[in-house]
């Protein structure tokens, strides 16, 4: 049987003073929550010579912030029974977590901390650069389908930023500098360019207060 259509009237929508869009959908009794943070930036926002920085930056977001050290994000979340992942597309970069409802304050603390004060060091940049280069070798350079898809898109989109791959050209991945990452973070990773979605066992009013407390003090950018 076809599942019933989503009742959008149950979605609580709010915009914080710094521009962060918040959408809350309660599902009482489930005991779990899903949290998605969308940043309106993808490979289409890049320029030739710096392709791949959106995807590389997705990796950088797991390497520590003001109050959580490198790799602490996943360690803290998994200690509370949660899991996380992320993806980059041509148009958007998304970060998401699934967790028990009682872990919501921890998740909001983790996510807001890296939006506010991500650590970008030469060491972590070089580490993630090597990871992304290996990912490109596996999915594209050593894949007949990957190479074909990349060349086809470069041919079809002649005067459009979709013409370069989301993972970027290898030469560009190698030349991305820390200063490029700092500029990228300041430009795109701001509340005014983001949307936070929470779905699951939540009380909209109480959750909105928690979101406001966690994110309200981050500059709009």
N, CA, C and O of each residue as an XYZ file, in Angstrom:
884
protein
N       0.829     -1.211      0.000
C       0.000      0.000      0.000
C       0.861      1.258      0.000
O       1.933      1.309      0.604
N       0.355      2.268     -0.698
C       1.091      3.530     -0.770
C       1.045      4.239      0.578
O      -0.011      4.325      1.205
N       2.232      4.762      1.035
C       2.251      5.483      2.304
C       1.510      6.805      2.173
O       1.501      7.421      1.107
N       0.885      7.239      3.277
C       0.116      8.490      3.221
C       1.012      9.690      2.949
O       2.193      9.706      3.298
N       0.416     10.691      2.317
C       1.172     11.911      2.017
C       1.552     12.616      3.318
O       0.826     12.548      4.310
N       2.689     13.285      3.298
C       3.152     13.995      4.482
C       2.279     15.218      4.740
O       2.011     16.006      3.833
N       1.848     15.363      5.971
C       1.045     16.520      6.363
C       1.993     17.671      6.682
O       2.547     17.748      7.778
N       2.171     18.561      5.716
C       3.127     19.657      5.894
C       2.665     20.668      6.936
O       3.460     21.484      7.402
N       1.398     20.623      7.301
C       0.917     21.554      8.326
C       1.533     21.240      9.686
O       1.525     22.085     10.581
N       2.065     20.031      9.846
C       2.692     19.654     11.119
C       4.136     20.136     11.208
O       4.764     20.018     12.260
N       4.664     20.674     10.119
C       6.050     21.147     10.126
C       6.108     22.542     10.746
O       5.461     23.472     10.266
N       6.887     22.675     11.814
C       7.080     23.985     12.444
C       8.259     24.674     11.773
O       9.364     24.132     11.755
N       8.035     25.860     11.223
C       9.079     26.598     10.495
C       9.438     27.867     11.258
O       8.567     28.572     11.767
N      10.735     28.143     11.328
C      11.199     29.332     12.042
C      12.535     29.773     11.440
O      13.285     28.950     10.916
N      12.826     31.061     11.517
C      14.116     31.592     11.071
C      14.740     32.352     12.237
O      14.133     33.272     12.786
N      15.965     31.958     12.612
C      16.656     32.655     13.704
C      17.087     34.045     13.243
O      17.086     34.344     12.049
N      17.452     34.882     14.197
C      17.881     36.240     13.881
C      19.101     36.289     12.970
O      19.284     37.258     12.232
N      19.943     35.245     13.015
C      21.141     35.232     12.165
C      20.883     34.594     10.800
O      21.805     34.412     10.005
N      19.616     34.258     10.537
C      19.261     33.752      9.210
C      19.131     32.242      9.094
O      18.706     31.743      8.052
N      19.488     31.498     10.147
C      19.382     30.036     10.074
C      17.914     29.624      9.965
O      17.098     29.960     10.822
N      17.595     28.893      8.902
C      16.227     28.385      8.715
C      16.079     27.062      9.469
O      16.913     26.167      9.335
N      15.024     26.951     10.254
C      14.789     25.770     11.079
C      13.453     25.155     10.696
O      12.447     25.856     10.594
N      13.444     23.837     10.482
C      12.220     23.099     10.172
C      12.133     21.904     11.117
O      13.063     21.102     11.195
N      11.019     21.784     11.831
C      10.838     20.722     12.827
C       9.586     19.923     12.500
O       8.515     20.491     12.284
N       9.730     18.594     12.464
C       8.587     17.723     12.210
C       8.502     16.682     13.319
O       9.315     15.758     13.355
N       7.521     16.815     14.236
C       7.405     15.857     15.336
C       6.837     14.514     14.883
O       5.919     14.452     14.065
N       7.405     13.445     15.434
C       6.912     12.081     15.218
C       6.906     11.405     16.586
O       7.794     10.606     16.882
N       5.911     11.717     17.426
C       5.897     11.271     18.826
C       5.943      9.752     18.951
O       5.327      9.016     18.179
N       6.701      9.315     19.958
C       6.734      7.904     20.275
C       7.811      7.111     19.578
O       8.032      5.949     19.917
N       8.483      7.700     18.620
C       9.513      6.956     17.893
C      10.775      6.771     18.742
O      11.495      5.785     18.582
N      11.040      7.727     19.649
C      12.221      7.632     20.501
C      13.517      8.013     19.812
O      14.575      8.008     20.440
N      13.449      8.345     18.526
C      14.663      8.682     17.768
C      14.482     10.005     17.032
O      13.371     10.514     16.880
N      15.609     10.541     16.585
C      15.607     11.790     15.814
C      16.582     11.683     14.650
O      17.572     10.955     14.706
N      16.274     12.427     13.600
C      17.214     12.632     12.498
C      17.439     14.130     12.365
O      16.497     14.922     12.413
N      18.692     14.502     12.199
C      19.060     15.914     12.079
C      19.838     16.112     10.785
O      20.839     15.436     10.551
N      19.386     17.026      9.953
C      20.082     17.352      8.706
C      20.442     18.833      8.716
O      19.603     19.676      9.036
N      21.675     19.148      8.371
C      22.098     20.528      8.179
C      22.509     20.690      6.725
O      23.434     20.030      6.253
N      21.814     21.573      6.019
C      22.111     21.826      4.608
C      22.790     23.190      4.466
O      22.302     24.191      4.991
N      23.904     23.218      3.762
C      24.549     24.472      3.381
C      24.361     24.651      1.877
O      24.592     23.728      1.096
N      23.943     25.839      1.489
C      23.687     26.093      0.074
C      24.999     26.373     -0.657
O      25.273     27.495     -1.084
N      25.786     25.331     -0.784
C      27.043     25.434     -1.532
C      27.386     24.050     -2.060
O      27.283     23.054     -1.343
N      27.789     24.002     -3.301
C      28.215     22.760     -3.938
C      29.234     23.076     -5.004
O      29.764     24.185     -5.060
N      29.506     22.112     -5.843
C      30.557     22.322     -6.840
C      30.220     23.445     -7.825
O      31.125     24.008     -8.440
N      28.949     23.776     -7.986
C      28.583     24.866     -8.898
C      29.079     26.220     -8.397
O      29.181     27.167     -9.177
N      29.392     26.322     -7.092
C      29.886     27.580     -6.534
C      31.392     27.737     -6.667
O      31.947     28.758     -6.259
N      32.061     26.736     -7.234
C      33.518     26.784     -7.372
C      33.916     27.512     -8.649
O      33.065     27.922     -9.438
N      35.199     27.663     -8.834
C      35.710     28.254    -10.071
C      36.853     27.392    -10.588
O      37.471     26.636     -9.837
N      37.115     27.516    -11.847
C      38.206     26.750    -12.441
C      39.513     27.074    -11.729
O      39.814     28.236    -11.459
N      40.272     26.048    -11.433
C      41.512     26.216    -10.685
C      41.343     25.880     -9.215
O      42.324     25.669     -8.502
N      40.065     25.830     -8.753
C      39.799     25.500     -7.353
C      38.637     24.521     -7.249
O      37.889     24.535     -6.272
N      38.489     23.670     -8.264
C      37.404     22.697     -8.219
C      37.687     21.658     -7.125
O      38.841     21.370     -6.808
N      36.630     21.114     -6.568
C      36.767     20.080     -5.546
C      36.812     20.591     -4.124
O      36.835     19.792     -3.188
N      36.825     21.913     -3.930
C      36.975     22.432     -2.573
C      35.714     22.171     -1.737
O      35.818     21.995     -0.523
N      34.530     22.142     -2.358
C      33.305     21.879     -1.593
C      33.345     20.489     -0.982
O      33.016     20.310      0.190
N      33.749     19.502     -1.777
C      33.819     18.125     -1.295
C      34.956     17.951     -0.294
O      34.794     17.273      0.720
N      36.104     18.561     -0.577
C      37.224     18.487      0.361
C      36.829     19.098      1.701
O      37.210     18.598      2.759
N      36.060     20.182      1.645
C      35.666     20.850      2.880
C      34.698     19.998      3.689
O      34.690     20.063      4.918
N      33.890     19.207      3.012
C      33.012     18.266      3.730
C      33.851     17.371      4.642
O      33.462     17.106      5.779
N      34.997     16.906      4.147
C      35.895     16.079      4.962
C      36.477     16.896      6.120
O      36.620     16.385      7.230
N      36.810     18.155      5.861
C      37.425     19.002      6.880
C      36.492     19.243      8.068
O      36.955     19.493      9.181
N      35.183     19.168      7.836
C      34.219     19.472      8.889
C      34.239     18.458     10.031
O      33.609     18.690     11.063
N      34.944     17.346      9.869
C      35.017     16.334     10.922
C      36.357     16.372     11.660
O      36.705     15.432     12.375
N      37.108     17.469     11.480
C      38.466     17.510     12.018
C      38.656     18.485     13.170
O      39.753     19.004     13.375
N      37.607     18.730     13.909
C      37.780     19.500     15.130
C      37.285     20.935     15.039
O      37.281     21.551     13.974
N      36.871     21.443     16.186
C      36.392     22.820     16.298
C      36.887     23.376     17.624
O      37.831     22.844     18.206
N      36.266     24.429     18.099
C      36.774     25.094     19.309
C      36.754     24.177     20.527
O      37.712     24.151     21.301
N      35.670     23.427     20.702
C      35.522     22.615     21.919
C      35.617     21.114     21.679
O      35.569     20.335     22.631
N      35.751     20.700     20.435
C      35.881     19.271     20.131
C      37.092     19.070     19.224
O      37.206     19.707     18.176
N      37.988     18.185     19.634
C      39.208     17.965     18.875
C      38.979     17.143     17.618
O      37.854     16.727     17.341
N      40.048     16.906     16.850
C      39.951     16.097     15.629
C      39.334     14.732     15.907
O      39.705     14.045     16.859
N      38.375     14.350     15.045
C      37.687     13.057     15.114
C      36.787     12.905     16.347
O      36.192     11.846     16.549
N      36.684     13.962     17.178
C      35.839     13.892     18.367
C      34.359     13.873     18.004
O      33.544     13.317     18.741
N      34.011     14.478     16.875
C      32.604     14.556     16.479
C      31.984     13.160     16.466
O      30.991     12.915     17.152
N      32.563     12.255     15.695
C      32.014     10.901     15.590
C      32.153     10.137     16.906
O      31.261      9.373     17.277
N      33.265     10.340     17.614
C      33.472      9.596     18.859
C      32.402      9.957     19.886
O      31.825      9.075     20.522
N      32.141     11.243     20.047
C      31.136     11.694     21.017
C      29.741     11.234     20.597
O      28.962     10.755     21.421
N      29.439     11.381     19.325
C      28.119     10.994     18.835
C      27.888      9.488     18.980
O      26.832      9.060     19.446
N      28.880      8.688     18.580
C      28.724      7.231     18.655
C      28.669      6.736     20.095
O      28.051      5.710     20.377
N      29.319      7.468     21.016
C      29.240      7.103     22.433
C      27.824      7.266     22.968
O      27.449      6.635     23.957
N      27.034      8.123     22.303
C      25.634      8.310     22.681
C      24.702      7.449     21.831
O      23.484      7.619     21.882
N      25.267      6.524     21.047
C      24.459      5.615     20.240
C      24.041      6.165     18.895
O      23.186      5.580     18.229
N      24.630      7.286     18.477
C      24.248      7.902     17.207
C      25.211      7.582     16.088
O      26.252      6.963     16.306
N      24.858      8.009     14.887
C      25.727      7.849     13.725
C      25.592      9.086     12.840
O      24.582      9.788     12.888
N      26.619      9.344     12.035
C      26.596     10.536     11.194
C      27.207     10.248      9.838
O      27.934      9.272      9.657
N      26.898     11.116      8.893
C      27.524     11.058      7.579
C      27.303     12.394      6.897
O      26.722     13.308      7.481
N      27.769     12.508      5.654
C      27.643     13.761      4.920
C      27.770     13.471      3.432
O      28.249     12.411      3.029
N      27.330     14.434      2.624
C      27.540     14.310      1.183
C      27.609     15.696      0.548
O      27.087     16.672      1.087
N      28.265     15.758     -0.605
C      28.374     16.984     -1.386
C      27.814     16.724     -2.772
O      28.087     15.685     -3.373
N      27.031     17.667     -3.280
C      26.491     17.546     -4.632
C      26.856     18.804     -5.422
O      27.632     19.640     -4.960
N      26.288     18.920     -6.609
C      26.538     20.120     -7.402
C      25.973     21.362     -6.733
O      26.499     22.457     -6.927
N      24.903     21.211     -5.945
C      24.172     22.370     -5.434
C      24.169     22.543     -3.927
O      23.898     23.640     -3.438
N      24.465     21.483     -3.174
C      24.291     21.558     -1.720
C      25.275     20.620     -1.034
O      25.705     19.618     -1.606
N      25.627     20.970      0.213
C      26.412     20.080      1.063
C      25.577     19.792      2.306
O      25.052     20.712      2.934
N      25.455     18.510      2.660
C      24.571     18.114      3.760
C      25.321     17.276      4.785
O      26.187     16.470      4.446
N      24.967     17.487      6.038
C      25.520     16.723      7.162
C      24.338     16.183      7.949
O      23.396     16.924      8.230
N      24.371     14.899      8.311
C      23.194     14.337      8.977
C      23.564     13.320     10.046
O      24.592     12.646      9.977
N      22.684     13.240     11.037
C      22.858     12.339     12.173
C      21.537     11.636     12.488
O      20.465     12.227     12.363
N      21.625     10.386     12.892
C      20.497      9.632     13.449
C      20.874      9.258     14.873
O      21.986      8.789     15.113
N      19.950      9.460     15.836
C      20.325      9.264     17.232
C      19.081      9.142     18.106
O      17.972      9.458     17.674
N      19.280      8.678     19.341
C      18.194      8.625     20.312
C      17.802     10.048     20.681
O      18.657     10.928     20.788
N      16.515     10.271     20.873
C      16.004     11.621     21.116
C      16.691     12.305     22.293
O      16.859     13.524     22.285
N      17.092     11.535     23.306
C      17.719     12.124     24.495
C      19.089     12.726     24.193
O      19.614     13.495     24.997
N      19.679     12.382     23.035
C      21.005     12.904     22.686
C      20.926     14.224     21.919
O      21.956     14.731     21.475
N      19.741     14.785     21.757
C      19.590     16.021     20.977
C      20.500     17.159     21.452
O      21.139     17.792     20.611
N      20.594     17.456     22.771
C      21.485     18.541     23.188
C      22.937     18.318     22.745
O      23.621     19.269     22.367
N      23.406     17.071     22.792
C      24.773     16.761     22.362
C      24.942     17.032     20.877
O      25.940     17.623     20.464
N      23.988     16.611     20.078
C      24.073     16.798     18.624
C      24.060     18.280     18.268
O      24.852     18.723     17.437
N      23.174     19.045     18.884
C      23.118     20.481     18.615
C      24.417     21.169     19.031
O      24.867     22.107     18.372
N      25.012     20.704     20.118
C      26.274     21.270     20.578
C      27.390     20.970     19.582
O      28.190     21.845     19.253
N      27.436     19.731     19.106
C      28.459     19.332     18.135
C      28.322     20.117     16.833
O      29.300     20.664     16.323
N      27.111     20.169     16.304
C      26.899     20.817     15.008
C      27.105     22.332     15.084
O      27.732     22.919     14.202
N      26.583     22.958     16.125
C      26.720     24.413     16.215
C      28.169     24.807     16.464
O      28.609     25.863     16.012
N      28.914     23.970     17.178
C      30.306     24.312     17.477
C      31.151     24.330     16.210
O      31.991     25.214     16.039
N      30.936     23.359     15.317
C      31.754     23.368     14.096
C      31.266     24.401     13.093
O      32.044     24.831     12.241
N      29.994     24.818     13.165
C      29.552     25.913     12.307
C      30.145     27.229     12.801
O      30.439     28.125     12.009
N      30.316     27.334     14.109
C      30.821     28.580     14.699
C      32.342     28.703     14.595
O      32.856     29.792     14.339
N      33.071     27.588     14.791
C      34.517     27.724     14.987
C      35.282     26.482     14.530
O      35.977     25.844     15.321
N      35.148     26.150     13.264
C      35.870     24.997     12.731
C      37.377     25.237     12.778
O      37.848     26.339     12.495
N      38.128     24.193     13.139
C      39.591     24.270     13.090
C      40.060     23.888     11.691
O      39.689     22.837     11.169
N      40.872     24.742     11.095
C      41.423     24.447      9.763
C      42.938     24.562      9.866
O      43.489     25.662      9.829
N      43.598     23.433      9.995
C      45.056     23.438     10.155
C      45.722     22.854      8.913
O      45.100     22.084      8.182
N      46.985     23.212      8.668
C      47.705     22.634      7.516
C      47.771     21.111      7.601
O      47.720     20.428      6.579
N      47.884     20.580      8.821
C      48.001     19.129      8.990
C      46.714     18.410      8.594
O      46.752     17.413      7.873
N      45.568     18.918      9.070
C      44.300     18.261      8.729
C      43.973     18.441      7.252
O      43.402     17.542      6.634
N      44.324     19.588      6.678
C      44.094     19.805      5.251
C      44.868     18.777      4.427
O      44.317     18.173      3.507
N      46.144     18.581      4.758
C      46.954     17.632      3.998
C      46.440     16.208      4.178
O      46.436     15.417      3.236
N      46.012     15.895      5.378
C      45.475     14.564      5.653
C      44.234     14.294      4.802
O      44.139     13.246      4.164
N      43.288     15.228      4.787
C      42.050     15.026      4.033
C      42.289     15.133      2.534
O      41.581     14.499      1.752
N      43.270     15.920      2.124
C      43.614     15.999      0.701
C      44.000     14.612      0.168
O      43.568     14.204     -0.911
N      44.823     13.898      0.950
C      45.257     12.571      0.527
C      44.070     11.594      0.479
O      44.007     10.739     -0.405
N      43.133     11.721      1.427
C      41.944     10.875      1.438
C      41.110     11.122      0.183
O      40.656     10.177     -0.463
N      40.910     12.394     -0.159
C      40.096     12.742     -1.328
C      40.787     12.306     -2.619
O      40.123     11.829     -3.539
N      42.094     12.460     -2.702
C      42.814     12.016     -3.897
C      42.649     10.515     -4.101
O      42.470     10.057     -5.229
N      42.710      9.751     -3.019
C      42.525      8.303     -3.131
C      41.088      7.973     -3.533
O      40.843      7.041     -4.299
N      40.142      8.754     -3.003
C      38.743      8.563     -3.366
C      38.531      8.818     -4.858
O      37.784      8.101     -5.524
N      39.203      9.854     -5.371
C      39.086     10.154     -6.802
C      39.694      9.026     -7.643
O      39.122      8.628     -8.658
N      40.853      8.515     -7.219
C      41.478      7.409     -7.956
C      40.539      6.213     -8.017
O      40.406      5.568     -9.057
N      39.883      5.919     -6.884
C      39.028      4.742     -6.803
C      37.761      4.908     -7.637
O      37.396      4.012     -8.397
N      37.088      6.057     -7.498
C      35.778      6.236     -8.116
C      35.835      6.733     -9.555
O      34.897      6.523    -10.324
N      36.935      7.395     -9.922
C      36.979      8.011    -11.252
C      38.155      7.515    -12.084
O      37.960      6.901    -13.133
N      39.370      7.778    -11.622
C      40.541      7.473    -12.450
C      40.652      5.988    -12.770
O      41.090      5.630    -13.863
N      40.268      5.122    -11.846
C      40.372      3.673    -12.048
C      39.017      3.033    -12.328
O      38.847      1.828    -12.142
N      38.054      3.837    -12.773
C      36.711      3.337    -13.056
C      36.305      3.736    -14.471
O      36.285      4.922    -14.801
N      35.987      2.764    -15.295
C      35.550      3.056    -16.660
C      34.285      3.902    -16.637
O      34.176      4.882    -17.374
N      33.326      3.523    -15.789
C      32.084      4.284    -15.695
C      32.352      5.699    -15.164
O      31.788      6.672    -15.664
N      33.221      5.803    -14.142
C      33.523      7.111    -13.566
C      34.146      8.052    -14.573
O      33.769      9.221    -14.644
N      35.093      7.563    -15.354
C      35.734      8.383    -16.385
C      34.735      8.785    -17.465
O      34.730      9.928    -17.923
N      33.887      7.832    -17.870
C      32.895      8.115    -18.905
C      31.916      9.189    -18.432
O      31.602     10.116    -19.179
N      31.436      9.066    -17.199
C      30.496     10.043    -16.653
C      31.134     11.426    -16.569
O      30.496     12.423    -16.907
N      32.379     11.494    -16.122
C      33.075     12.769    -15.999
C      33.248     13.440    -17.361
O      33.018     14.641    -17.498
N      33.650     12.665    -18.365
C      33.867     13.230    -19.697
C      32.555     13.621    -20.367
O      32.496     14.605    -21.105
N      31.503     12.845    -20.109
C      30.204     13.171    -20.682
C      29.671     14.492    -20.136
O      29.163     15.316    -20.897
N      29.782     14.700    -18.817
C      29.295     15.942    -18.214
C      30.116     17.138    -18.687
O      29.572     18.225    -18.882
N      31.420     16.944    -18.871
C      32.256     18.028    -19.374
C      31.867     18.408    -20.792
O      32.041     19.554    -21.206
N      31.337     17.438    -21.538
C      30.918     17.695    -22.919
C      29.535     18.329    -22.968
O      29.307     19.260    -23.740
N      28.604     17.829    -22.145
C      27.222     18.298    -22.179
C      27.102     19.716    -21.625
O      26.430     20.557    -22.223
N      27.749     19.991    -20.482
C      27.660     21.314    -19.852
C      28.873     22.152    -20.268
O      29.873     22.210    -19.552
N      28.774     22.792    -21.417
C      29.937     23.497    -21.944
C      30.163     24.842    -21.263
O      31.310     25.242    -21.061
N      29.096     25.543    -20.909
C      29.243     26.879    -20.309
C      28.471     26.935    -18.995
O      27.688     27.856    -18.762
N      28.699     25.948    -18.149
C      27.956     25.840    -16.897
C      28.860     25.161    -15.873
O      29.629     24.271    -16.238
N      28.790     25.554    -14.600
C      29.672     24.944    -13.590
C      29.420     23.465    -13.338
O      30.213     22.827    -12.645
N      28.335     22.892    -13.880
C      28.144     21.449    -13.758
C      29.159     20.677    -14.603
O      29.228     19.451    -14.512
N      29.942     21.374    -15.416
C      30.831     20.681    -16.338
C      32.046     20.066    -15.625
O      32.666     19.147    -16.159
N      32.392     20.557    -14.432
C      33.491     19.900    -13.709
C      32.919     18.980    -12.633
O      31.821     19.219    -12.130
N      33.670     17.916    -12.276
C      33.154     16.914    -11.332
C      33.069     17.455     -9.904
O      33.848     18.323     -9.512
N      32.112     16.930     -9.134
C      31.957     17.350     -7.737
C      33.246     17.108     -6.957
O      33.631     17.931     -6.127
N      33.907     15.998     -7.213
C      35.139     15.693     -6.473
C      36.302     16.573     -6.934
O      37.321     16.658     -6.247
N      36.160     17.227     -8.088
C      37.189     18.139     -8.574
C      38.221     17.451     -9.450
O      38.326     16.225     -9.470
N      38.989     18.271    -10.182
C      40.116     17.760    -10.969
C      41.297     17.514    -10.018
O      41.491     18.254     -9.053
N      42.069     16.480    -10.300
C      43.171     16.102     -9.419
C      44.149     17.255     -9.197
O      44.604     17.475     -8.074
N      44.476     17.993    -10.266
C      45.437     19.102    -10.138
C      44.909     20.183     -9.203
O      45.678     20.797     -8.464
N      43.598     20.415     -9.234
C      43.004     21.425     -8.352
C      42.999     20.955     -6.899
O      43.278     21.736     -5.989
N      42.679     19.673     -6.682
C      42.689     19.125     -5.322
C      44.074     19.304     -4.708
O      44.192     19.611     -3.522
N      45.106     19.118     -5.497
C      46.475     19.207     -4.993
C      46.873     20.638     -4.641
O      47.756     20.843     -3.808
N      46.232     21.635     -5.266
C      46.683     23.011     -5.042
C      45.834     23.793     -4.043
O      46.182     24.928     -3.715
N      44.736     23.228     -3.550
C      43.894     23.942     -2.579
C      44.705     24.245     -1.319
O      45.286     23.344     -0.714
N      44.739     25.511     -0.931
C      45.534     25.951      0.217
C      44.654     26.226      1.429
O      43.433     26.339      1.314
N      45.291     26.331      2.590
C      44.554     26.620      3.823
C      43.795     27.935      3.690
O      42.665     28.045      4.166
N      44.398     28.930      3.052
C      43.747     30.228      2.877
C      42.468     30.089      2.045
O      41.482     30.782      2.298
N      42.486     29.193      1.056
C      41.280     28.935      0.271
C      40.182     28.378      1.162
O      39.022     28.770      1.040
N      40.543     27.465      2.060
C      39.564     26.852      2.969
C      38.995     27.876      3.943
O      37.796     27.865      4.222
N      39.839     28.758      4.461
C      39.366     29.793      5.380
C      38.370     30.721      4.682
O      37.335     31.071      5.250
N      38.690     31.113      3.455
C      37.786     31.976      2.689
C      36.470     31.254      2.403
O      35.393     31.843      2.495
N      36.571     29.979      2.056
C      35.392     29.174      1.751
C      34.488     29.079      2.986
O      33.271     29.231      2.881
N      35.082     28.828      4.140
C      34.323     28.708      5.390
C      33.618     30.016      5.723
O      32.434     30.018      6.061
N      34.335     31.117      5.629
C      33.745     32.427      5.951
C      32.605     32.776      4.990
O      31.626     33.408      5.384
N      32.739     32.361      3.731
C      31.765     32.731      2.712
C      30.489     31.898      2.779
O      29.390     32.446      2.699
N      30.621     30.595      2.922
C      29.473     29.715      2.742
C      28.953     29.041      4.016
O      27.773     28.695      4.085
N      29.812     28.848      5.025
C      29.390     28.106      6.209
C      28.915     29.063      7.298
O      29.493     29.147      8.382
N      27.852     29.775      6.973
C      27.262     30.742      7.899
C      25.787     30.417      8.066
O      25.180     29.849      7.158
N      25.196     30.764      9.208
C      23.780     30.454      9.450
C      22.859     30.964      8.347
O      21.881     30.304      7.997
N      23.173     32.145      7.797
C      22.330     32.710      6.750
C      22.343     31.913      5.457
O      21.526     32.152      4.567
N      23.270     30.964      5.349
C      23.363     30.134      4.148
C      23.035     28.679      4.478
O      23.389     27.773      3.723
N      22.358     28.457      5.604
C      22.136     27.088      6.082
C      20.677     26.865      6.480
O      19.929     27.805      6.747
N      20.305     25.584      6.510
C      18.975     25.178      6.972
C      19.129     23.939      7.847
O      19.872     23.017      7.510
N      18.424     23.929      8.966
C      18.487     22.825      9.924
C      17.133     22.117      9.967
O      16.108     22.744     10.236
N      17.134     20.822      9.704
C      15.912     20.025      9.726
C      16.014     18.982     10.838
O      17.008     18.260     10.928
N      15.001     18.904     11.672
C      14.930     17.903     12.734
C      13.597     17.173     12.632
O      12.537     17.800     12.627
N      13.656     15.847     12.551
C      12.459     15.029     12.413
C      12.515     13.901     13.429
O      13.538     13.229     13.560
N      11.411     13.690     14.153
C      11.375     12.565     15.081
C      10.658     12.901     16.374
O       9.739     13.720     16.399
N      11.083     12.268     17.431
C      10.423     12.375     18.734
C      10.856     13.669     19.417
O      11.783     13.675     20.227
N      10.175     14.763     19.082
C      10.547     16.071     19.623
C       9.311     16.900     19.943
O       8.227     16.691     19.398
N       9.520     17.843     20.844
C       8.510     18.853     21.151
C       8.954     20.139     20.449
O      10.003     20.680     20.796
N       8.192     20.646     19.472
C       8.650     21.786     18.667
C       9.075     23.004     19.468
O      10.117     23.594     19.182
N       8.296     23.388     20.456
C       8.619     24.597     21.214
C       9.902     24.420     22.026
O      10.766     25.297     22.022
N      10.027     23.293     22.717
C      11.224     23.045     23.520
C      12.452     22.894     22.629
O      13.533     23.371     22.973
N      12.287     22.232     21.485
C      13.406     22.026     20.567
C      13.862     23.348     19.975
O      15.062     23.587     19.836
N      12.916     24.207     19.626
C      13.280     25.508     19.070
C      14.081     26.326     20.078
O      15.009     27.039     19.697
N      13.734     26.232     21.357
C      14.503     26.931     22.387
C      15.937     26.397     22.439
O      16.884     27.168     22.596
N      16.095     25.080     22.307
C      17.428     24.480     22.319
C      18.232     24.918     21.098
O      19.424     25.204     21.209
N      17.590     24.973     19.943
C      18.260     25.401     18.709
C      18.693     26.859     18.833
O      19.806     27.224     18.452
N      17.803     27.681     19.369
C      18.120     29.107     19.539
C      19.311     29.287     20.466
O      20.177     30.124     20.213
N      19.357     28.517     21.522
C      20.463     28.601     22.485
C      21.788     28.157     21.855
O      22.832     28.756     22.110
N      21.737     27.112     21.038
C      22.949     26.578     20.435
C      23.475     27.427     19.281
O      24.683     27.616     19.146
N      22.568     27.937     18.451
C      22.972     28.599     17.215
C      22.799     30.116     17.208
O      23.397     30.810     16.386
N      21.978     30.628     18.127
C      21.603     32.040     18.069
C      22.766     33.005     18.111
O      22.682     34.092     17.541
N      23.864     32.632     18.781
C      24.988     33.553     18.920
C      25.999     33.506     17.790
O      26.984     34.243     17.821
N      25.779     32.651     16.786
C      26.707     32.573     15.663
C      26.455     33.733     14.711
O      25.310     33.946     14.313
N      27.479     34.492     14.331
C      27.285     35.632     13.409
C      26.659     35.185     12.089
O      26.918     34.085     11.600
N      25.830     36.062     11.529
C      25.094     35.716     10.306
C      26.024     35.438      9.126
O      25.688     34.639      8.251
N      27.178     36.082      9.093
C      28.094     35.877      7.973
C      27.774     36.808      6.827
O      28.447     36.773      5.797
